[in-house]
Amino acid sequence: MSVRPEGKVSARQCAEACTPSPYHAENTHQPSPMFHESHDPTLVFFYHPRTLSVLVALLAGFLYVALFVDPSNDILNTRWGLVALCSVFVVVSVVLFRDGPFIRPHPAFWRAVLALNVLYVMFLVFLLFQSKQSGRHMMAFFDPALGVVLPERSYGEDCALTWDNIRGGLDVFVLAHSLGWFGKALIIRNLTMCWILSIAFELLEYSLAHQLPNFNECWWDHWILDVLLCNWLGIYVGMKWCEHFKMKTYTWHGIRDIPSLRGKLSRAGAQFTPHSWTVYQWAPTRRFKSFAGVVLFAVLILLAELNVFYLKALLWIPPEHPLVITRLSLLFLFALPSAREYYEYYSNPRCKRMGAHCWLLIATLLTELLIVVKFARGEFTEPTPPFVIVFWSAIATLLGAFSLWQFVIMPRLQSARSKKAE
């Protein structure tokens, strides 16, 4: 399907490509006419297909493993086999998958990210059909130290606001909080949404402390260390990055046209920055679809946060384990193009189909939730406190009442007033 730089895009074309230009153009293996970037001759290898070279390198790696890896170690053979299987799938996906919403550092990179998401959701589906004990023993395949009960850790034993207690609460998870909210700011790209979700997650920690002991924190840990310090720092730096990319002038000169070595290195590094930047204007009060879309987006963000806590608790994985860090890093990569596709589907009335990244990430989060629901049976015996039920019921009632007033009652009142005025 050709890309038309001018004129209207039909609904059928938008449904096929998911979005109009410039994203429509990026999603059809053609450069967007809005960018007008000429390929740098010294970086021409970055744009030419290298499928045969990749195939030769892949087969060379297989040959090395087949000839020089000890065949008597069954566990090692299984691990190498899984690595080879995933490698083949990623390479095939890079060759065959459609381009996503981003073209930096290269469209093939985001096709590989989509392939990794497919592999991850396939692993989750397999895990879903295992028993809880089998799932825990499966983690020992990745690390023999796993598969044992974790000691319960609570942060709410001594809640006196003293310097010793505050210093004791400053651990590696403080940095994790800041980095996490820096990443979420790049995904959400809206200051108000970031703060709403930051406070909402702390309220969820209060509500679920009877199930997860590490949610049992002191009040100052919730609101001073987490919200006002760590979350604020991550959100502030992340939004500054967003402002930088929003205001940045994207003029891409060829390396040969840049006289200094420093300039050449800067141009090469710019290949790993966004080509353009879309500011997300969520506008939840515009229409009911916008309001429902924002609520769903917030629920998905909070679900991604909660899933990791429940999965590591149910599968006996320590918080600092590389498996947890890998999952968080992958979710960050999955969420970047997914949020862009979700926003396009949410804000563009002509977009009739959700993008592949977004659709697959939603399937991933829901599959994780199914695993949590299945494995949680018999684990959390303490009943939910009544105030938690009352609180979230009140929140749901307020959201329902607001939507009813904003999108049903108020428009009718305005229409009746306008008729009377006529």
BATORKOL-956452 format. One line per 10 residues: their letters; for each residue x, y negated, z negated of N, C-alpha, C. Coordinates in steps of 0.02 Angstrom, whole numbers, plus 50000, padded with zeros to 5 digits. Example, Ala and Ser with C-alpha at 12.3 -4.5 7.8 and 13.67 -1.06 7.14 Angstrom:
REM residues 2
AS) 50660/50284/49610/50615/50225/49610/50660/50165/49610 | 50642/50112/49646/50684/50053/49643/50645/49998/49606
//
This chain:
REM residues 422
MSVRPEGKVS) 50042/50060/50000/50000/50000/50000/50044/49938/50000 | 50033/49892/50046/50074/49833/50052/50057/49783/49997 | 50106/49741/49981/50097/49690/49930/50089/49623/49964 | 50035/49590/49949/50022/49525/49980/50040/49470/49931 | 50090/49427/49948/50110/49375/49901/50058/49321/49891 | 50011/49315/49938/49961/49263/49932/49892/49294/49941 | 49840/49258/49921/49772/49281/49929/49749/49324/49871 | 49686/49345/49875/49656/49384/49821/49672/49457/49828 | 49671/49492/49772/49682/49564/49771/49615/49597/49760 | 49598/49645/49801/49534/49678/49795/49532/49721/49732
ARQCAEACTP) 49470/49737/49710/49463/49778/49650/49492/49847/49661 | 49486/49874/49722/49513/49940/49735/49589/49939/49732 | 49620/49887/49760/49692/49883/49756/49715/49875/49684 | 49679/49836/49645/49698/49827/49575/49690/49892/49537 | 49638/49930/49552/49628/49994/49518/49683/50043/49536 | 49708/50040/49597/49761/50087/49618/49828/50068/49587 | 49843/50005/49584/49908/49984/49560/49906/49960/49488 | 49847/49958/49459/49834/49940/49389/49834/49865/49377 | 49876/49827/49411/49878/49755/49398/49894/49718/49462 | 49872/49655/49467/49892/49614/49524/49963/49589/49517
SPYHAENTHQ) 49987/49554/49568/50054/49527/49566/50060/49476/49509 | 50122/49469/49477/50183/49503/49497/50189/49575/49472 | 50150/49593/49421/50156/49661/49396/50133/49712/49447 | 50083/49694/49487/50060/49737/49540/50117/49752/49588 | 50156/49701/49604/50212/49712/49650/50265/49755/49618 | 50278/49745/49553/50330/49784/49520/50311/49858/49515 | 50245/49872/49518/50222/49940/49508/50217/49979/49574 | 50243/49951/49629/50238/49985/49693/50306/49992/49726 | 50360/49997/49686/50427/50008/49710/50451/49952/49756 | 50422/49893/49752/50443/49836/49792/50455/49777/49746
PSPMFHESHD) 50505/49735/49761/50518/49677/49719/50462/49627/49725 | 50446/49594/49670/50392/49544/49670/50413/49483/49710 | 50368/49455/49750/50386/49396/49788/50396/49335/49744 | 50375/49338/49680/50383/49281/49636/50455/49272/49613 | 50494/49326/49614/50561/49323/49586/50612/49299/49637 | 50605/49323/49699/50650/49303/49753/50723/49317/49734 | 50736/49374/49706/50804/49391/49686/50839/49427/49744 | 50895/49400/49765/50934/49435/49815/50982/49483/49781 | 50989/49542/49809/51033/49591/49779/51105/49570/49785 | 51140/49573/49730/51211/49555/49729/51250/49610/49765
PTLVFFYHPR) 51290/49593/49816/51328/49645/49852/51375/49684/49806 | 51400/49652/49753/51446/49687/49709/51409/49733/49660 | 51342/49727/49657/51301/49772/49616/51253/49813/49658 | 51272/49823/49722/51227/49856/49767/51214/49928/49746 | 51262/49958/49712/51252/50027/49689/51194/50032/49639 | 51178/49975/49609/51125/49975/49558/51056/49982/49590 | 51052/49968/49655/50987/49967/49688/50979/50022/49740 | 51033/50054/49761/51028/50106/49810/51011/50173/49777 | 50971/50215/49807/50956/50280/49778/51018/50324/49775 | 51025/50360/49719/51083/50404/49708/51059/50473/49689
TLSVLVALLA) 51006/50497/49721/50977/50561/49700/51024/50619/49711 | 51060/50620/49767/51107/50676/49780/51165/50674/49731 | 51190/50615/49715/51245/50609/49666/51222/50634/49598 | 51161/50615/49579/51135/50639/49514/51127/50714/49514 | 51104/50742/49570/51095/50814/49575/51162/50850/49568 | 51214/50825/49601/51280/50855/49596/51306/50852/49525 | 51299/50794/49493/51322/50787/49423/51284/50834/49377 | 51219/50841/49388/51178/50885/49346/51201/50957/49354 | 51211/50979/49416/51232/51048/49427/51303/51060/49402 | 51346/51009/49405/51413/51016/49378/51411/51026/49302
GFLYVALFVD) 51366/50989/49269/51359/50998/49197/51333/51068/49180 | 51284/51092/49219/51259/51159/49208/51314/51211/49218 | 51355/51201/49269/51409/51248/49283/51459/51250/49226 | 51475/51192/49198/51522/51190/49142/51494/51228/49082 | 51430/51215/49066/51399/51249/49008/51396/51324/49020 | 51379/51344/49081/51372/51415/49096/51439/51452/49092 | 51494/51418/49108/51559/51452/49111/51599/51447/49047 | 51590/51392/49009/51636/51379/48954/51603/51379/48886 | 51537/51383/48881/51505/51385/48816/51500/51458/48793 | 51513/51470/48729/51512/51537/48701/51443/51569/48709
PSNDILNTRW) 51436/51622/48747/51370/51651/48759/51345/51695/48701 | 51387/51707/48651/51367/51752/48596/51326/51717/48542 | 51326/51651/48542/51289/51613/48492/51219/51598/48519 | 51170/51636/48495/51103/51629/48521/51072/51561/48506 | 51083/51535/48445/51055/51470/48427/51084/51415/48471 | 51150/51418/48481/51182/51368/48524/51157/51374/48596 | 51149/51435/48619/51123/51444/48687/51053/51415/48694 | 51012/51426/48644/50944/51399/48647/50945/51323/48648 | 50988/51293/48607/50993/51220/48607/51016/51193/48674 | 51068/51224/48702/51092/51203/48767/51038/51212/48821
GLVALCSVFV) 51000/51266/48815/50947/51277/48863/50893/51224/48860 | 50875/51203/48799/50825/51151/48791/50851/51083/48817 | 50915/51070/48803/50945/51008/48829/50944/51007/48905 | 50962/51065/48935/50961/51070/49008/50891/51062/49036 | 50843/51094/49003/50773/51088/49026/50750/51016/49024 | 50763/50981/48969/50743/50911/48963/50780/50868/49014 | 50843/50883/49026/50881/50844/49074/50852/50850/49144 | 50835/50911/49163/50806/50922/49230/50740/50885/49235 | 50699/50889/49183/50634/50855/49186/50643/50779/49192 | 50690/50751/49154/50701/50679/49157/50725/50658/49226
VVSVVLFRDG) 50771/50697/49255/50798/50680/49321/50742/50684/49374 | 50703/50737/49371/50647/50744/49419/50597/50687/49410 | 50584/50668/49348/50537/50613/49335/50564/50547/49361 | 50628/50535/49353/50658/50473/49378/50650/50469/49454 | 50654/50526/49487/50648/50527/49560/50576/50520/49582 | 50528/50550/49546/50460/50556/49570/50410/50509/49537 | 50422/50487/49475/50373/50444/49441/50369/50375/49474 | 50311/50343/49464/50302/50275/49488/50338/50226/49442 | 50353/50167/49469/50384/50115/49428/50335/50090/49375 | 50364/50067/49320/50324/50039/49266/50320/49963/49272
PFIRPHPAFW) 50301/49929/49217/50293/49856/49220/50358/49817/49218 | 50415/49849/49202/50478/49814/49195/50526/49835/49251 | 50569/49788/49271/50620/49803/49321/50690/49794/49294 | 50699/49776/49231/50764/49769/49200/50771/49820/49144 | 50829/49851/49133/50889/49845/49173/50884/49877/49242 | 50836/49924/49249/50824/49956/49314/50758/49993/49308 | 50717/49994/49361/50654/50032/49357/50664/50106/49340 | 50721/50134/49361/50734/50205/49346/50740/50216/49271 | 50765/50167/49234/50771/50174/49161/50702/50183/49130 | 50653/50144/49153/50586/50148/49123/50550/50210/49147
RAVLALNVLY) 50567/50236/49206/50540/50301/49226/50567/50356/49181 | 50631/50350/49161/50660/50398/49114/50627/50393/49046 | 50611/50332/49024/50575/50323/48960/50508/50357/48962 | 50472/50350/49018/50407/50384/49025/50416/50459/49023 | 50469/50484/49054/50483/50557/49052/50496/50580/48981 | 50533/50541/48942/50546/50559/48872/50481/50559/48832 | 50436/50514/48847/50371/50513/48813/50332/50576/48830 | 50334/50598/48893/50301/50660/48912/50330/50719/48873 | 50395/50723/48869/50427/50777/48832/50408/50775/48758 | 50406/50716/48729/50389/50711/48659/50317/50732/48645
VMFLVFLLFQ) 50271/50711/48688/50201/50730/48676/50191/50805/48689 | 50230/50835/48734/50227/50907/48744/50252/50944/48682 | 50305/50918/48651/50329/50948/48589/50276/50942/48534 | 50243/50884/48531/50191/50874/48480/50133/50922/48491 | 50114/50934/48553/50060/50981/48567/50079/51051/48545 | 50141/51071/48558/50164/51136/48535/50163/51140/48459 | 50186/51087/48426/50187/51086/48353/50116/51088/48325 | 50069/51059/48359/50000/51058/48336/49971/51128/48329 | 49994/51174/48371/49967/51242/48370/50008/51290/48326 | 50052/51262/48285/50089/51302/48237/50059/51293/48168
SKQSGRHMMA) 50076/51340/48124/50056/51331/48054/50102/51280/48020 | 50080/51259/47961/50120/51209/47926/50189/51237/47908 | 50192/51299/47885/50256/51329/47868/50300/51337/47930 | 50270/51358/47985/50309/51365/48046/50337/51298/48069 | 50296/51246/48063/50320/51180/48081/50379/51158/48039 | 50377/51172/47975/50432/51154/47931/50495/51194/47948 | 50486/51259/47962/50544/51299/47981/50571/51278/48049 | 50528/51253/48092/50550/51229/48158/50598/51171/48151 | 50589/51129/48100/50634/51073/48090/50705/51097/48075 | 50711/51157/48044/50777/51184/48029/50815/51203/48093
FFDPALGVVL) 50780/51210/48149/50813/51223/48212/50855/51162/48233 | 50830/51102/48218/50867/51042/48233/50922/51028/48182 | 50909/51046/48119/50958/51035/48066/50947/51089/48013 | 50996/51133/48003/50988/51187/47953/50973/51162/47883 | 50991/51099/47868/50978/51072/47801/50905/51056/47790 | 50865/51055/47842/50794/51041/47834/50756/51104/47817 | 50691/51097/47805/50649/51154/47787/50645/51167/47713 | 50668/51120/47672/50664/51127/47599/50623/51069/47571 | 50594/51081/47513/50551/51030/47482/50592/50968/47464 | 50564/50909/47478/50598/50847/47463/50579/50823/47393
PERSYGEDCA) 50626/50794/47357/50608/50765/47292/50565/50703/47302 | 50515/50696/47259/50471/50639/47264/50506/50577/47236 | 50499/50522/47272/50530/50459/47251/50478/50405/47248 | 50474/50371/47192/50427/50317/47183/50466/50254/47166 | 50442/50197/47191/50476/50133/47178/50439/50092/47125 | 50390/50121/47092/50348/50081/47048/50354/50099/46974 | 50411/50128/46953/50416/50146/46882/50424/50086/46838 | 50471/50041/46855/50485/49982/46814/50472/49920/46857 | 50417/49886/46845/50396/49831/46887/50410/49762/46856 | 50453/49760/46806/50472/49695/46778/50511/49656/46830
LTWDNIRGGL) 50495/49592/46837/50528/49550/46887/50594/49525/46860 | 50645/49569/46864/50712/49553/46841/50761/49560/46899 | 50819/49528/46891/50869/49531/46944/50893/49603/46955 | 50901/49641/46901/50925/49710/46908/50875/49752/46948 | 50811/49743/46935/50761/49781/46972/50759/49760/47046 | 50765/49694/47058/50764/49671/47128/50826/49697/47164 | 50884/49694/47131/50945/49719/47163/50940/49793/47175 | 50908/49830/47130/50899/49902/47140/50853/49918/47199 | 50808/49871/47215/50764/49881/47272/50795/49863/47339 | 50854/49832/47338/50888/49813/47400/50930/49871/47425
DVFVLAHSLG) 50901/49914/47466/50936/49972/47493/50934/49967/47569 | 50951/50023/47601/50955/50024/47674/50886/50013/47706 | 50833/50026/47669/50766/50018/47697/50747/49944/47704 | 50782/49899/47669/50772/49828/47679/50791/49809/47750 | 50849/49834/47772/50870/49822/47841/50822/49856/47890 | 50797/49915/47872/50750/49949/47916/50686/49909/47924 | 50662/49879/47869/50602/49837/47873/50613/49779/47922 | 50670/49745/47915/50683/49687/47957/50690/49707/48030 | 50728/49761/48043/50736/49784/48112/50669/49806/48142 | 50629/49840/48100/50564/49863/48124/50519/49806/48145
WFGKALIIRN) 50517/49753/48105/50474/49697/48123/50504/49654/48177 | 50569/49655/48184/50600/49623/48243/50576/49657/48307 | 50577/49724/48306/50554/49762/48364/50479/49751/48376 | 50440/49751/48323/50367/49741/48332/50351/49671/48357 | 50392/49621/48338/50381/49554/48365/50393/49552/48440 | 50443/49590/48464/50455/49593/48536/50399/49630/48572 | 50367/49676/48538/50312/49714/48568/50248/49673/48567 | 50231/49641/48510/50168/49606/48502/50170/49537/48534 | 50225/49501/48525/50236/49435/48554/50184/49384/48532 | 50161/49389/48471/50112/49342/48445/50123/49336/48370
LTMCWILSIA) 50136/49275/48346/50154/49265/48276/50096/49283/48230 | 50035/49260/48247/49978/49274/48204/49965/49349/48198 | 49968/49384/48254/49957/49457/48253/50010/49492/48210 | 50072/49468/48214/50125/49499/48174/50112/49492/48100 | 50091/49432/48079/50079/49422/48008/50017/49460/47984 | 49966/49463/48025/49907/49501/48006/49925/49575/47996 | 49963/49603/48043/49982/49673/48037/50030/49684/47980 | 50074/49636/47966/50120/49643/47910/50082/49648/47844 | 50034/49605/47834/49993/49607/47773/49949/49668/47771 | 49921/49687/47830/49877/49745/47832/49914/49809/47813
FELLEYSLAH) 49977/49815/47833/50014/49876/47816/50029/49879/47741 | 50043/49822/47711/50053/49822/47638/49989/49843/47603 | 49931/49821/47628/49868/49842/47599/49857/49917/47608 | 49879/49944/47665/49875/50016/47675/49920/50053/47627 | 49978/50025/47612/50022/50057/47562/49988/50060/47494 | 49956/50005/47474/49918/50006/47412/49864/50061/47414 | 49830/50066/47471/49773/50111/47476/49793/50185/47478 | 49853/50199/47502/49875/50269/47511/49929/50289/47461 | 49940/50249/47410/49992/50266/47361/49976/50330/47323 | 49911/50349/47320/49893/50411/47285/49911/50473/47326
QLPNFNECWW) 49927/50465/47390/49948/50521/47432/50023/50522/47444 | 50053/50465/47455/50124/50461/47469/50159/50423/47413 | 50200/50457/47372/50230/50424/47314/50275/50365/47333 | 50307/50367/47392/50351/50311/47409/50312/50248/47428 | 50245/50252/47433/50204/50192/47440/50189/50159/47373 | 50206/50193/47319/50193/50166/47253/50249/50118/47235 | 50240/50055/47253/50291/50004/47243/50265/49951/47195 | 50311/49912/47168/50292/49856/47124/50263/49800/47166 | 50225/49756/47134/50193/49702/47171/50244/49657/47205 | 50300/49644/47170/50351/49601/47200/50387/49636/47257
DHWILDVLLC) 50390/49703/47254/50419/49740/47310/50376/49734/47372 | 50310/49738/47362/50263/49731/47419/50267/49661/47449 | 50259/49610/47407/50245/49543/47433/50306/49498/47437 | 50357/49511/47397/50417/49469/47399/50471/49501/47443 | 50491/49563/47426/50544/49595/47465/50520/49614/47535 | 50461/49644/47538/50437/49668/47603/50411/49611/47647 | 50357/49578/47624/50323/49530/47667/50362/49465/47674 | 50379/49433/47619/50409/49366/47621/50483/49367/47639 | 50517/49423/47631/50588/49425/47646/50602/49465/47709 | 50592/49531/47704/50612/49575/47760/50568/49564/47821
NWLGIYVGMK) 50502/49568/47811/50457/49560/47868/50462/49490/47899 | 50467/49439/47856/50473/49371/47882/50537/49364/47924 | 50593/49391/47900/50655/49385/47937/50650/49419/48005 | 50623/49481/48005/50616/49516/48069/50569/49481/48117 | 50511/49457/48091/50463/49422/48133/50493/49356/48159 | 50527/49319/48116/50556/49255/48136/50607/49264/48192 | 50654/49310/48182/50706/49320/48233/50675/49347/48297 | 50627/49393/48290/50595/49422/48349/50557/49369/48389 | 50521/49324/48356/50484/49272/48391/50532/49220/48421 | 50589/49209/48390/50639/49165/48420/50666/49195/48485
WCEHFKMKTY) 50675/49261/48485/50695/49294/48547/50641/49286/48600 | 50579/49294/48580/50525/49285/48628/50524/49214/48657 | 50535/49164/48613/50537/49095/48637/50596/49085/48685 | 50652/49116/48669/50711/49109/48713/50697/49137/48782 | 50668/49197/48785/50654/49227/48850/50598/49190/48886 | 50551/49160/48848/50497/49122/48879/50523/49058/48912 | 50569/49024/48879/50595/48961/48904/50655/48969/48951 | 50682/49029/48955/50742/49041/48994/50728/49031/49068 | 50774/48999/49103/50769/48992/49176/50804/49051/49208 | 50767/49089/49248/50793/49150/49277/50820/49134/49347
TWHGIRDIPS) 50881/49109/49351/50915/49099/49414/50973/49149/49417 | 50969/49196/49462/51016/49251/49464/51065/49240/49522 | 51127/49223/49504/51179/49213/49554/51218/49278/49563 | 51244/49289/49623/51286/49347/49635/51352/49341/49598 | 51380/49397/49580/51443/49396/49542/51498/49364/49583 | 51498/49374/49648/51551/49345/49689/51546/49269/49692 | 51487/49241/49679/51478/49169/49680/51498/49135/49614 | 51512/49175/49563/51530/49148/49498/51606/49148/49493 | 51636/49089/49481/51710/49086/49485/51747/49118/49427 | 51721/49113/49365/51759/49134/49307/51743/49207/49289
LRGKLSRAGA) 51791/49240/49256/51781/49308/49233/51727/49311/49180 | 51726/49261/49137/51675/49259/49085/51605/49253/49116 | 51600/49213/49168/51536/49207/49202/51514/49271/49236 | 51563/49307/49265/51547/49371/49296/51522/49421/49245 | 51556/49423/49187/51534/49469/49134/51466/49450/49107 | 51453/49384/49102/51388/49361/49079/51333/49381/49128 | 51348/49376/49193/51298/49396/49243/51284/49471/49240 | 51337/49511/49231/51327/49583/49225/51286/49600/49163 | 51299/49565/49108/51259/49577/49048/51188/49555/49055 | 51176/49504/49098/51107/49480/49108/51064/49532/49142
QFTPHSWTVY) 51095/49582/49173/51057/49636/49203/51015/49673/49152 | 51034/49669/49089/51000/49705/49035/50954/49659/48995 | 50938/49601/49023/50888/49556/48994/50826/49555/49038 | 50769/49533/49012/50709/49532/49053/50715/49487/49114 | 50687/49509/49171/50687/49469/49231/50638/49411/49224 | 50581/49423/49192/50531/49372/49177/50499/49390/49111 | 50461/49344/49083/50433/49354/49016/50360/49334/49016 | 50318/49378/48992/50247/49365/48988/50228/49351/48915 | 50198/49293/48903/50174/49276/48836/50104/49306/48827 | 50093/49342/48772/50029/49374/48761/49982/49326/48725
QWAPTRRFKS) 49929/49307/48760/49877/49264/48731/49816/49310/48717 | 49810/49334/48655/49761/49385/48641/49690/49358/48641 | 49677/49298/48614/49611/49266/48615/49555/49314/48596 | 49553/49339/48534/49503/49390/48516/49431/49364/48514 | 49421/49299/48510/49353/49273/48504/49323/49254/48572 | 49358/49268/48627/49334/49248/48693/49272/49288/48713 | 49276/49353/48705/49219/49396/48720/49227/49460/48679 | 49174/49500/48677/49176/49559/48634/49231/49608/48655 | 49241/49616/48720/49294/49660/48743/49362/49638/48717 | 49374/49573/48716/49437/49547/48689/49444/49562/48615
FAGVVLFAVL) 49389/49552/48578/49390/49566/48506/49403/49640/48493 | 49367/49683/48528/49377/49755/48520/49447/49776/48541 | 49473/49745/48594/49540/49761/48617/49593/49743/48566 | 49586/49686/48533/49634/49666/48482/49630/49712/48422 | 49570/49729/48400/49562/49775/48344/49592/49843/48360 | 49580/49869/48420/49609/49933/48439/49685/49929/48441 | 49712/49875/48467/49784/49866/48470/49814/49867/48400 | 49782/49831/48354/49807/49829/48285/49803/49899/48253 | 49749/49935/48266/49742/50003/48238/49797/50048/48265 | 49813/50042/48328/49866/50084/48357/49934/50067/48327
ILLAELNVFY) 49948/50003/48317/50012/49984/48285/50016/50012/48215 | 49963/50005/48176/49963/50031/48107/49967/50107/48107 | 49934/50139/48155/49937/50212/48159/50007/50236/48174 | 50042/50201/48218/50112/50219/48233/50155/50212/48170 | 50140/50162/48128/50178/50154/48066/50163/50209/48017 | 50099/50225/48008/50080/50275/47958/50101/50345/47977 | 50097/50361/48042/50112/50429/48063/50181/50452/48041 | 50230/50407/48047/50299/50428/48031/50305/50445/47957 | 50270/50408/47913/50274/50422/47842/50241/50490/47826 | 50185/50503/47856/50151/50567/47842/50188/50625/47873
LKALLWIPPE) 50214/50617/47933/50250/50672/47966/50312/50692/47927 | 50351/50643/47905/50412/50661/47868/50396/50690/47799 | 50339/50670/47770/50319/50699/47706/50294/50770/47714 | 50256/50783/47766/50227/50849/47776/50277/50899/47805 | 50324/50875/47845/50374/50920/47875/50439/50921/47835 | 50441/50887/47779/50500/50887/47734/50562/50859/47769 | 50556/50800/47796/50613/50767/47829/50630/50705/47789 | 50692/50697/47766/50711/50637/47728/50703/50574/47770 | 50687/50518/47738/50676/50456/47777/50737/50434/47817 | 50797/50447/47792/50857/50424/47827/50884/50474/47877
HPLVITRLSL) 50847/50529/47889/50871/50581/47935/50871/50556/48007 | 50919/50578/48048/50921/50557/48119/50858/50573/48157 | 50820/50625/48139/50758/50639/48174/50708/50582/48165 | 50704/50554/48105/50659/50498/48093/50681/50437/48131 | 50747/50423/48130/50773/50365/48166/50763/50373/48241 | 50772/50435/48266/50761/50447/48338/50688/50436/48356 | 50643/50460/48315/50572/50450/48329/50554/50376/48331 | 50579/50337/48283/50565/50266/48282/50594/50231/48342 | 50655/50250/48362/50687/50219/48420/50649/50235/48484 | 50627/50298/48491/50589/50317/48550/50522/50281/48552
LFLFALPSAR) 50488/50276/48495/50424/50240/48494/50433/50167/48513 | 50489/50137/48495/50502/50068/48515/50508/50063/48591 | 50546/50109/48621/50553/50108/48694/50487/50124/48728 | 50448/50170/48700/50383/50186/48729/50335/50126/48725 | 50339/50089/48670/50291/50036/48657/50303/49974/48699 | 50365/49961/48719/50378/49900/48757/50339/49898/48823 | 50345/49947/48867/50303/49945/48928/50230/49959/48914 | 50216/49998/48861/50146/50013/48845/50107/49950/48825 | 50139/49908/48785/50105/49846/48764/50093/49800/48824 | 50141/49799/48870/50131/49758/48931/50073/49784/48972
EYYEYYSNPR) 50068/49849/48980/50013/49879/49017/49947/49870/48979 | 49948/49878/48914/49887/49868/48874/49862/49797/48881 | 49908/49749/48877/49888/49679/48882/49859/49664/48952 | 49887/49693/49003/49861/49682/49071/49790/49712/49077 | 49781/49772/49051/49716/49804/49052/49666/49766/49010 | 49690/49737/48955/49647/49700/48907/49627/49632/48935 | 49673/49598/48968/49662/49528/48986/49641/49518/49058 | 49652/49567/49101/49638/49558/49172/49574/49595/49190 | 49519/49560/49205/49456/49595/49221/49461/49638/49284 | 49508/49623/49328/49515/49661/49390/49554/49726/49381
CKRMGAHCWL) 49585/49734/49323/49623/49795/49310/49574/49849/49285 | 49565/49901/49325/49515/49952/49310/49545/50015/49280 | 49610/50020/49277/49640/50081/49252/49699/50064/49208 | 49705/50099/49152/49760/50088/49105/49824/50118/49134 | 49880/50085/49122/49944/50109/49147/49966/50174/49115 | 50012/50209/49148/50035/50275/49126/50070/50271/49058 | 50113/50221/49048/50148/50214/48984/50099/50206/48927 | 50051/50162/48936/50002/50148/48883/49959/50210/48868 | 49934/50240/48920/49891/50299/48912/49928/50354/48875 | 49991/50365/48894/50029/50420/48863/50047/50404/48791
LIATLLTELL) 50062/50341/48776/50078/50324/48707/50017/50332/48662 | 49958/50313/48686/49898/50324/48646/49887/50399/48633 | 49898/50440/48685/49893/50512/48676/49945/50537/48626 | 50004/50508/48626/50056/50528/48578/50035/50513/48507 | 50011/50452/48495/49991/50433/48427/49933/50475/48402 | 49885/50489/48445/49828/50529/48424/49848/50601/48412 | 49895/50628/48450/49920/50696/48438/49957/50699/48371 | 49997/50648/48357/50029/50645/48291/49977/50644/48235 | 49923/50606/48246/49870/50603/48195/49837/50671/48186 | 49826/50708/48240/49797/50775/48234/49843/50821/48194
IVVKFARGEF) 49908/50816/48205/49956/50857/48167/49952/50839/48093 | 49948/50775/48078/49944/50753/48008/49880/50780/47976 | 49824/50775/48011/49760/50799/47984/49763/50874/47972 | 49792/50912/48018/49795/50984/48011/49842/51005/47954 | 49902/50976/47952/49951/50996/47902/49936/50967/47833 | 49893/50916/47829/49878/50885/47764/49828/50924/47723 | 49796/50974/47753/49747/51013/47716/49780/51049/47657 | 49754/51035/47598/49781/51066/47538/49841/51030/47509 | 49864/50976/47540/49924/50941/47516/49906/50884/47468 | 49856/50845/47486/49838/50786/47447/49773/50800/47410
TEPTPPFVIV) 49780/50822/47349/49722/50842/47310/49692/50785/47269 | 49730/50732/47258/49704/50677/47217/49651/50639/47257 | 49592/50627/47229/49539/50593/47266/49556/50520/47280 | 49526/50494/47332/49536/50424/47349/49504/50379/47296 | 49541/50330/47269/49512/50286/47218/49451/50249/47246 | 49400/50238/47205/49339/50205/47229/49352/50135/47256 | 49399/50098/47225/49410/50029/47248/49438/50028/47319 | 49474/50081/47339/49500/50084/47407/49443/50092/47456 | 49395/50137/47440/49337/50147/47484/49296/50083/47490 | 49286/50050/47433/49247/49988/47433/49282/49934/47474
FWSAIATLLG) 49348/49928/47465/49386/49876/47499/49382/49884/47575 | 49398/49944/47600/49399/49953/47673/49329/49954/47702 | 49280/49974/47662/49210/49968/47685/49191/49895/47693 | 49215/49853/47647/49200/49781/47652/49235/49751/47713 | 49297/49773/47727/49333/49748/47786/49295/49767/47849 | 49274/49831/47854/49236/49853/47913/49170/49814/47920 | 49137/49801/47863/49074/49764/47865/49085/49692/47889 | 49139/49661/47866/49154/49593/47887/49170/49589/47962 | 49208/49638/47986/49224/49639/48058/49161/49649/48099 | 49118/49695/48076/49055/49705/48112/49010/49644/48110
AFSLWQFVIM) 49006/49611/48051/48964/49551/48046/48991/49495/48088 | 49058/49487/48089/49088/49434/48130/49073/49445/48204 | 49082/49507/48228/49069/49521/48299/48995/49510/48316 | 48951/49529/48270/48880/49519/48282/48863/49444/48286 | 48891/49404/48241/48879/49333/48242/48911/49299/48303 | 48974/49317/48317/49012/49283/48369/48986/49299/48439 | 48966/49361/48450/48952/49382/48518/48878/49396/48532 | 48836/49394/48480/48765/49407/48491/48723/49348/48467 | 48728/49332/48402/48684/49282/48373/48702/49212/48397 | 48766/49193/48391/48786/49125/48409/48773/49109/48483
PRLQSARSKK) 48789/49153/48531/48772/49137/48601/48697/49126/48611 | 48655/49165/48577/48583/49156/48584/48560/49089/48555 | 48589/49070/48498/48572/49005/48469/48594/48949/48514 | 48653/48954/48543/48677/48902/48588/48633/48898/48651 | 48613/48956/48675/48569/48957/48734/48501/48925/48718 | 48474/48940/48659/48410/48911/48640/48415/48835/48632 | 48471/48811/48603/48480/48739/48595/48487/48704/48662 | 48523/48735/48708/48531/48705/48774/48464/48701/48811 | 48421/48751/48803/48356/48750/48835/48312/48695/48806 | 48316/48687/48739/48278/48634/48707/48301/48565/48730
AE) 48367/48559/48737/48394/48495/48759/48373/48477/48829 | 48363/48527/48871/48339/48515/48939/48265/48494/48939
//
